[in-house]
Amino acid sequence: MNDTTGFKIHLEDVIKKVKDLPTLPEVAIEMLQNLDDENSSLDMVTDKIAMDHSVTAKILRLANSSYFGNNSKVVTLQQATALLGVKNVKNLIRLTSLSNKFPTANCPAFNFKAFWRHSIATAVCAEMISRALHMKHDFAFTAGLLHDIGKLVLVTIYPENYNQVLLYQANADCQPLEAERTIMHIDHVEAGLALATYWNFAEAVCDAIRGHHNPELEGLHSLASVVHVANGIVHALDLSREENDMLPLLSQAAWDTLGLGEADYYSIFRETEMRFDALDQIVL
């Protein structure tokens, strides 16, 4: 086993280095910060993304995917946004912008595709849970998408160190948080909150990042329980398709707080798998 004493990372260093991470397009930052904005019209959203050919192409592919069951071919961005609706289009912009902005080559042990599959699936599952609970869907999807963003922060800023984290995790057969704290003396929750603060994420999304492993922390937004349960469901469904994926401990308090029944969960499982398949084929 490698000596673990030489990798101590201080949170202050992470906060400083977060400012050097790749910047997001202005439209993506706006849609990650202004989750309360319900005044965005289809025309406004369409105008903002029309200049980004990559996002436009993915929106057209999603609109023509089997999930939406559209019989006629969607050929224009206006048609696609009208079919998908503002929320789906915004979510795809958030997802595409984030998944394109982090380097993928410097940490051999980190599976970037598995990371994004898990993040996308958790976003979809959190949205399905929030629908069942009649909560805000925008918040839930974004919180699910970003819950593990601290892993990307650590693997981007400290790729060699994080490679050691993953090797330790495999050898010790432990959860990521334990491996991160052992090797780096910091974890992806703290790193995720550093990025969330710098990018001015909504408070509810910050709470979901803070509490996705420990939703019983005092004073958290209820979204933390939603994302915690969504994260557990997605691990159980094995949607990341990562070898040796470990199931995290599920908080009974969070499960009870949601108060959903068996029929609700069957529907959530089915919808999560269907919607995830559609997004997975388009984004990754």
Rosetta blueprint (number, residue, H / E / L):
1 M L
2 N L
3 D L
4 T L
5 T H
6 G H
7 F H
8 K L
9 I L
10 H L
11 L H
12 E H
13 D H
14 V H
15 I H
16 K H
17 K H
18 V H
19 K L
20 D L
21 L L
22 P L
23 T L
24 L L
25 P L
26 E H
27 V H
28 A H
29 I H
30 E H
31 M H
32 L H
33 Q H
34 N L
35 L L
36 D L
37 D L
38 E L
39 N L
40 S L
41 S L
42 L H
43 D H
44 M H
45 V H
46 T H
47 D H
48 K H
49 I H
50 A L
51 M L
52 D L
53 H H
54 S H
55 V H
56 T H
57 A H
58 K H
59 I H
60 L H
61 R H
62 L H
63 A H
64 N L
65 S L
66 S H
67 Y H
68 F H
69 G L
70 N L
71 N L
72 S L
73 K L
74 V L
75 V L
76 T L
77 L H
78 Q H
79 Q H
80 A H
81 T H
82 A H
83 L H
84 L H
85 G L
86 V H
87 K H
88 N H
89 V H
90 K H
91 N H
92 L H
93 I H
94 R H
95 L H
96 T H
97 S H
98 L H
99 S H
100 N L
101 K L
102 F L
103 P L
104 T L
105 A L
106 N L
107 C L
108 P L
109 A L
110 F L
111 N L
112 F H
113 K H
114 A H
115 F H
116 W H
117 R H
118 H H
119 S H
120 I H
121 A H
122 T H
123 A H
124 V H
125 C H
126 A H
127 E H
128 M H
129 I H
130 S H
131 R H
132 A H
133 L L
134 H L
135 M L
136 K L
137 H H
138 D H
139 F H
140 A H
141 F H
142 T H
143 A H
144 G H
145 L H
146 L H
147 H L
148 D L
149 I H
150 G H
151 K H
152 L H
153 V H
154 L H
155 V H
156 T H
157 I H
158 Y L
159 P H
160 E H
161 N H
162 Y H
163 N H
164 Q H
165 V H
166 L H
167 L H
168 Y H
169 Q H
170 A H
171 N H
172 A H
173 D L
174 C L
175 Q L
176 P H
177 L H
178 E H
179 A H
180 E H
181 R H
182 T H
183 I H
184 M H
185 H L
186 I L
187 D L
188 H H
189 V H
190 E H
191 A H
192 G H
193 L H
194 A H
195 L H
196 A H
197 T H
198 Y H
199 W L
200 N L
201 F L
202 A L
203 E H
204 A H
205 V H
206 C H
207 D H
208 A H
209 I H
210 R H
211 G H
212 H L
213 H L
214 N L
215 P L
216 E L
217 L L
218 E L
219 G L
220 L L
221 H L
222 S L
223 L H
224 A H
225 S H
226 V H
227 V H
228 H H
229 V H
230 A H
231 N H
232 G H
233 I H
234 V H
235 H H
236 A H
237 L H
238 D L
239 L L
240 S L
241 R L
242 E L
243 E L
244 N L
245 D L
246 M L
247 L L
248 P L
249 L L
250 L L
251 S L
252 Q H
253 A H
254 A H
255 W H
256 D H
257 T H
258 L H
259 G L
260 L L
261 G L
262 E H
263 A H
264 D H
265 Y H
266 Y H
267 S H
268 I H
269 F H
270 R H
271 E H
272 T H
273 E H
274 M H
275 R H
276 F H
277 D H
278 A H
279 L H
280 D H
281 Q H
282 I H
283 V H
284 L L
